[in-house]
Amino acid sequence: MEVKTWKLFTAFLCCIGFLLALSRAQQKDPAVPLRKAVKFGGFFVLNCTSSSSNSSCDIQERSSQKYDYRDAGPNWKAFTFIVVYWSLRASCVVTCNNEPRSWETIVTVYQPPEKIELYPVPEMEVGKLYNLTCQVFGVAPIRNLTVTLLKGEEQLLVKTFENYAHPEAGTVVVNHSIIAQKDDYSKTVTCQTSLDLRPRGPLLKNTSYSISLWTFDAIAGALEVMTLELQKPSPGQNWAYNLICHIIRVDPCLSLVVTFFKGSKRLGTPSFTNCTWVEIENYTVTLPVTLHPEDHGQNAYCHVAVHFGLHEPVYRTKSSEVSLKTAESYLAIVVAVTAVAALLICVLVVFLIFVIRLWIHQ
């Protein structure tokens, strides 16, 4: 039992000795350099400290660029660099009793994107291939950059640049092809960037302005059915009617214009909510009209102009015609004829009286 305890104690002492030797070796010449992330144009301070209280220790720096400021104490020196280069390596060299000790710091110089530009996309025909392009300007280091293209909440592409070797700021262009879908209409596309400098620096995220997608279906049918009806809104001896144009199953469109005609005469173009581009819809458009006796027997119809895209020809069609016949029309004609006859008789009587009086005075 005592022999086993002695062996454990000896092993413990050996471990302590090994750790102390390793620690001393690392202080003398660390195998892994320190790493920091500093924004381009910012400040980096290299702190060099002697572990000895002996003020005769020599403290120097060795760097890939000249330091701009220096401050010193009894057993330390601080070297300040203004980071105007895209790479910086700086070492502290401390020599005490002719035993030099050094450690190096590697500075990652970064710069957030100066601008993120998402190229505009033309109006897209459903089923065809189109290209999305995102350009990121003035970002460093590019190897730490991730670019993500989004359509709504859907991730279209995630692009990384781990193999990019140059440390300086540059421009990257990311392309992605999509096939236009009918439900892409009005969806937004954005380009997001992530500059990940963790754990020695920040995580910087930026987003471009969004663009909207506009789609059209070139082979979509315009209208399935379009009908016109003549409706009397209230009973009684009046000539007020409604012309009602029913448009059945309109495919998504940019705008819809409905115009009512009586023969070749334009009656009016009512305003209403235009097409939404979201889904196939039905529309009912109403135009109040007041008929006159001479309107009896005339034909009315509604004319439709449909815009399916900004660069597409306008689709035009019209409904079947409706004859303007009402119960009041016949009575109106009789009344009108009677009134005209009575007016003619009155004119004739007045004319005869005038002629007779003129003849008497002769």
C-alpha positions as CSV (number, residue, x, y, z in Angstrom):
1,M,0.0,0.0,0.0
2,E,2.8,2.4,0.8
3,V,4.6,1.6,-2.4
4,K,1.5,2.4,-4.5
5,T,1.1,5.8,-2.7
6,W,4.7,6.6,-3.3
7,K,4.3,5.8,-7.1
8,L,1.2,8.1,-7.3
9,F,3.1,10.9,-5.6
10,T,6.1,10.5,-7.9
11,A,3.8,10.6,-11.0
12,F,2.1,13.8,-9.6
13,L,5.5,15.5,-9.2
14,C,6.5,14.5,-12.8
15,C,3.2,16.1,-14.2
16,I,3.9,19.3,-12.3
17,G,7.4,19.5,-13.6
18,F,6.2,18.9,-17.1
19,L,3.6,21.6,-17.0
20,L,6.1,24.1,-15.6
21,A,8.6,23.3,-18.3
22,L,5.9,23.6,-21.0
23,S,4.8,26.9,-19.5
24,R,8.3,28.2,-19.5
25,A,8.9,27.0,-23.1
26,Q,5.7,28.8,-24.2
27,Q,6.8,32.0,-22.5
28,K,10.1,31.8,-24.2
29,D,8.8,31.2,-27.7
30,P,5.0,30.6,-27.9
31,A,4.1,28.1,-30.7
32,V,0.7,29.7,-31.4
33,P,0.7,33.5,-32.1
34,L,-2.0,35.7,-30.6
35,R,-4.7,36.9,-33.0
36,K,-6.8,40.1,-33.0
37,A,-9.3,41.7,-35.4
38,V,-9.0,45.5,-36.0
39,K,-11.1,47.6,-38.4
40,F,-9.2,49.2,-41.3
41,G,-8.1,52.8,-40.2
42,G,-8.4,51.9,-36.5
43,F,-5.8,51.5,-33.8
44,F,-3.9,48.5,-32.6
45,V,-1.8,48.5,-29.4
46,L,1.0,46.0,-29.0
47,N,1.6,45.6,-25.2
48,C,5.1,44.2,-24.4
49,T,5.7,43.4,-20.7
50,S,8.7,41.9,-18.9
51,S,7.9,39.4,-16.3
52,S,11.0,40.4,-14.5
53,S,11.2,43.4,-12.2
54,N,14.6,44.1,-13.5
55,S,14.4,47.4,-15.4
56,S,17.5,46.5,-17.3
57,C,15.5,44.1,-19.5
58,D,15.4,45.2,-23.1
59,I,11.9,45.5,-24.7
60,Q,11.7,45.8,-28.5
61,E,9.1,45.3,-31.2
62,R,9.3,43.8,-34.6
63,S,6.5,44.4,-37.0
64,S,5.6,44.5,-40.7
65,Q,4.7,48.1,-40.4
66,K,6.1,51.0,-38.4
67,Y,4.4,51.9,-35.1
68,D,3.0,55.5,-34.8
69,Y,3.2,56.0,-31.0
70,R,5.1,54.5,-28.1
71,D,4.6,54.7,-24.4
72,A,6.9,53.1,-21.8
73,G,7.0,52.2,-18.1
74,P,9.6,50.5,-15.8
75,N,9.1,47.1,-17.2
76,W,6.7,47.5,-20.2
77,K,6.3,49.3,-23.5
78,A,3.2,49.9,-25.6
79,F,3.4,50.4,-29.4
80,T,0.4,51.9,-31.1
81,F,-0.2,51.2,-34.8
82,I,-2.7,53.0,-37.1
83,V,-3.9,50.2,-39.3
84,V,-3.6,51.5,-42.8
85,Y,-2.4,48.2,-44.4
86,W,-4.4,45.1,-45.0
87,S,-2.0,42.8,-43.0
88,L,-0.1,43.4,-39.8
89,R,2.2,41.1,-37.8
90,A,3.9,42.4,-34.7
91,S,6.1,40.7,-32.2
92,C,7.3,41.6,-28.7
93,V,11.0,40.7,-28.0
94,V,12.0,40.9,-24.3
95,T,15.6,40.1,-23.4
96,C,16.5,39.7,-19.8
97,N,19.9,38.3,-18.7
98,N,20.8,37.6,-22.4
99,E,17.8,35.4,-22.7
100,P,15.4,36.6,-25.4
101,R,11.7,35.8,-25.2
102,S,9.3,36.7,-28.0
103,W,5.6,36.4,-28.9
104,E,3.8,37.4,-32.0
105,T,0.4,38.9,-32.7
106,I,-1.3,38.6,-36.0
107,V,-3.9,41.3,-36.8
108,T,-6.8,40.5,-39.0
109,V,-7.7,43.8,-40.7
110,Y,-11.4,44.0,-41.6
111,Q,-13.8,46.4,-43.3
112,P,-17.6,46.1,-43.5
113,P,-19.1,46.2,-47.0
114,E,-19.1,49.7,-48.4
115,K,-22.2,48.9,-50.5
116,I,-24.4,45.9,-51.4
117,E,-26.1,46.1,-54.7
118,L,-28.8,43.8,-56.0
119,Y,-29.2,44.1,-59.7
120,P,-32.8,44.8,-60.9
121,V,-34.6,42.0,-62.6
122,P,-36.8,42.5,-65.7
123,E,-40.4,41.5,-65.8
124,M,-40.3,37.7,-65.9
125,E,-42.3,35.3,-68.0
126,V,-43.4,32.3,-66.1
127,G,-41.4,29.2,-66.9
128,K,-38.3,31.0,-68.2
129,L,-34.8,31.3,-66.7
130,Y,-33.6,34.5,-65.1
131,N,-30.4,35.6,-63.3
132,L,-30.1,37.2,-59.9
133,T,-26.9,39.1,-59.3
134,C,-25.6,40.6,-56.0
135,Q,-22.4,42.7,-55.9
136,V,-20.7,43.4,-52.6
137,F,-18.2,46.3,-52.7
138,G,-15.2,47.1,-50.5
139,V,-15.3,44.2,-48.0
140,A,-12.4,42.5,-46.2
141,P,-11.3,39.9,-45.5
142,I,-13.3,38.2,-48.2
143,R,-12.4,34.7,-46.9
144,N,-14.6,35.5,-43.8
145,L,-17.6,36.6,-45.9
146,T,-20.9,34.8,-46.5
147,V,-23.4,36.0,-49.1
148,T,-27.0,34.8,-48.9
149,L,-29.7,35.4,-51.5
150,L,-33.3,35.3,-50.2
151,K,-36.7,35.3,-52.0
152,G,-39.0,36.2,-49.2
153,E,-38.0,33.9,-46.4
154,E,-36.7,31.2,-48.7
155,Q,-32.9,30.9,-49.0
156,L,-32.0,30.6,-52.7
157,L,-28.1,30.6,-52.3
158,V,-25.5,30.6,-49.6
159,K,-22.0,31.5,-50.9
160,T,-18.8,31.4,-48.9
161,F,-15.2,32.3,-49.8
162,E,-12.9,30.2,-47.5
163,N,-10.3,29.7,-50.2
164,Y,-9.9,33.4,-51.0
165,A,-6.3,34.2,-50.0
166,H,-5.9,38.0,-50.5
167,P,-6.4,40.0,-47.3
168,E,-7.2,43.4,-48.9
169,A,-10.7,44.7,-49.4
170,G,-12.3,43.8,-52.7
171,T,-15.5,43.3,-54.6
172,V,-17.4,40.0,-55.0
173,V,-20.2,39.1,-57.4
174,V,-22.7,36.3,-56.7
175,N,-25.0,35.0,-59.4
176,H,-27.9,32.6,-59.1
177,S,-30.4,31.5,-61.7
178,I,-34.1,31.0,-61.0
179,I,-37.1,29.7,-63.1
180,A,-39.9,32.3,-62.8
181,Q,-43.0,30.9,-61.1
182,K,-46.5,32.2,-61.2
183,D,-46.5,32.8,-57.4
184,D,-43.3,34.8,-57.6
185,Y,-45.3,37.9,-58.4
186,S,-44.7,40.7,-55.8
187,K,-42.2,38.6,-53.8
188,T,-39.1,40.5,-52.7
189,V,-35.5,39.4,-53.2
190,T,-32.7,40.5,-50.8
191,C,-29.0,40.0,-50.6
192,Q,-27.6,39.5,-47.1
193,T,-23.9,39.5,-46.1
194,S,-22.3,38.1,-42.9
195,L,-18.6,39.0,-42.1
196,D,-17.8,36.5,-39.3
197,L,-14.6,37.5,-37.4
198,R,-15.4,35.5,-34.2
199,P,-14.0,34.6,-31.8
200,R,-11.4,37.4,-32.0
201,G,-13.7,40.0,-33.6
202,P,-17.3,40.9,-34.3
203,L,-20.0,39.3,-36.4
204,L,-21.2,41.9,-38.9
205,K,-24.4,41.5,-40.9
206,N,-25.7,43.7,-43.6
207,T,-28.7,43.6,-46.0
208,S,-29.2,45.2,-49.5
209,Y,-32.3,47.1,-50.6
210,S,-34.9,44.6,-51.7
211,I,-36.3,44.3,-55.2
212,S,-39.7,43.1,-56.2
213,L,-40.3,40.3,-58.7
214,W,-42.9,40.9,-61.5
215,T,-44.2,37.9,-63.4
216,F,-46.6,37.3,-66.2
217,D,-48.0,34.1,-67.9
218,A,-47.8,34.6,-71.6
219,I,-50.0,31.5,-72.3
220,A,-52.7,32.4,-69.7
221,G,-56.2,32.9,-71.1
222,A,-57.6,36.4,-70.7
223,L,-61.3,35.8,-70.0
224,E,-63.4,32.7,-69.8
225,V,-66.8,34.4,-69.9
226,M,-68.0,38.0,-70.1
227,T,-71.7,38.9,-70.0
228,L,-73.8,42.0,-69.8
229,E,-77.3,42.4,-68.2
230,L,-79.8,45.2,-68.0
231,Q,-81.2,45.6,-64.5
232,K,-83.9,47.8,-63.1
233,P,-82.9,48.8,-59.6
234,S,-86.4,49.8,-58.4
235,P,-89.9,49.4,-59.7
236,G,-92.1,52.2,-61.0
237,Q,-92.5,54.5,-63.9
238,N,-88.9,55.7,-64.2
239,W,-86.2,55.1,-66.8
240,A,-83.2,54.5,-64.4
241,Y,-81.4,51.2,-65.0
242,N,-78.1,49.5,-64.3
243,L,-75.9,48.0,-67.0
244,I,-73.9,45.2,-65.3
245,C,-70.9,43.6,-66.9
246,H,-69.9,40.2,-65.4
247,I,-66.2,39.2,-66.1
248,I,-65.6,35.6,-65.1
249,R,-62.1,34.2,-64.3
250,V,-59.6,36.9,-65.2
251,D,-56.0,35.7,-65.0
252,P,-53.7,37.9,-62.9
253,C,-53.1,41.1,-64.8
254,L,-51.6,44.6,-64.4
255,S,-54.9,46.5,-65.1
256,L,-58.4,46.0,-66.3
257,V,-60.4,48.7,-68.1
258,V,-64.1,48.2,-68.7
259,T,-66.0,50.6,-71.0
260,F,-69.8,50.6,-71.7
261,F,-71.2,51.4,-75.1
262,K,-74.7,52.0,-76.6
263,G,-74.3,51.4,-80.3
264,S,-71.2,53.4,-81.2
265,K,-71.7,55.9,-78.3
266,R,-69.5,55.6,-75.3
267,L,-71.6,55.6,-72.1
268,G,-68.8,55.6,-69.5
269,T,-65.8,53.8,-67.8
270,P,-66.5,53.1,-64.2
271,S,-63.6,53.1,-61.8
272,F,-63.0,49.9,-59.7
273,T,-60.2,47.9,-58.1
274,N,-57.8,46.7,-60.7
275,C,-56.4,43.2,-61.0
276,T,-54.2,42.1,-58.1
277,W,-51.8,39.7,-59.9
278,V,-52.3,37.3,-57.0
279,E,-55.0,34.9,-58.2
280,I,-57.7,34.4,-60.8
281,E,-60.6,36.6,-60.0
282,N,-64.1,37.5,-61.0
283,Y,-65.3,41.1,-61.4
284,T,-68.7,42.7,-61.6
285,V,-68.7,46.3,-62.9
286,T,-71.9,48.4,-62.8
287,L,-72.8,51.5,-64.7
288,P,-76.1,53.4,-63.8
289,V,-77.9,54.7,-66.9
290,T,-81.0,56.7,-67.7
291,L,-82.8,55.5,-70.8
292,H,-84.8,57.7,-73.2
293,P,-87.6,56.9,-75.6
294,E,-85.2,56.8,-78.5
295,D,-83.0,54.2,-76.7
296,H,-85.7,51.6,-77.2
297,G,-84.4,48.8,-79.4
298,Q,-80.7,49.9,-79.3
299,N,-78.0,47.5,-78.4
300,A,-75.5,47.9,-75.5
301,Y,-72.3,46.0,-74.7
302,C,-69.3,46.3,-72.5
303,H,-65.7,46.4,-73.8
304,V,-62.7,45.1,-71.8
305,A,-59.0,46.0,-72.2
306,V,-56.7,43.7,-70.1
307,H,-53.0,44.5,-69.5
308,F,-51.1,41.3,-68.6
309,G,-47.6,42.9,-68.5
310,L,-45.7,46.1,-68.8
311,H,-44.2,44.9,-72.1
312,E,-47.1,42.8,-73.4
313,P,-49.8,43.8,-75.9
314,V,-53.1,44.8,-74.6
315,Y,-55.8,42.1,-74.8
316,R,-59.2,43.5,-76.0
317,T,-62.6,41.9,-76.2
318,K,-66.3,42.7,-75.8
319,S,-69.4,41.1,-74.4
320,S,-72.4,40.0,-76.4
321,E,-75.0,42.8,-77.0
322,V,-78.1,43.5,-75.0
323,S,-81.2,45.1,-76.5
324,L,-82.5,48.0,-74.5
325,K,-86.2,47.1,-74.1
326,T,-88.2,48.1,-71.0
327,A,-91.9,48.0,-70.1
328,E,-91.9,51.8,-69.8
329,S,-90.5,52.2,-73.3
330,Y,-93.7,51.5,-75.1
331,L,-95.7,53.9,-73.0
332,A,-93.0,56.4,-73.4
333,I,-93.2,56.1,-77.1
334,V,-97.0,56.6,-77.1
335,V,-96.7,59.7,-74.8
336,A,-93.9,61.1,-76.9
337,V,-95.8,60.6,-80.2
338,T,-99.0,62.2,-78.7
339,A,-97.0,65.1,-77.4
340,V,-95.3,65.7,-80.8
341,A,-98.7,65.5,-82.6
342,A,-100.3,67.9,-80.2
343,L,-97.4,70.3,-80.6
344,L,-97.7,70.1,-84.4
345,I,-101.4,70.8,-84.2
346,C,-100.8,73.8,-82.0
347,V,-98.2,75.2,-84.4
348,L,-100.6,74.6,-87.3
349,V,-103.5,76.4,-85.6
350,V,-101.3,79.3,-84.7
351,F,-100.1,79.5,-88.3
352,L,-103.7,79.4,-89.7
353,I,-104.8,82.1,-87.3
354,F,-101.9,84.3,-88.4
355,V,-102.7,83.7,-92.1
356,I,-106.5,84.5,-91.6
357,R,-105.7,87.7,-89.7
358,L,-103.4,88.8,-92.4
359,W,-105.9,88.1,-95.1
360,I,-108.7,90.1,-93.2
361,H,-106.5,93.2,-92.9
362,Q,-105.9,93.2,-96.6
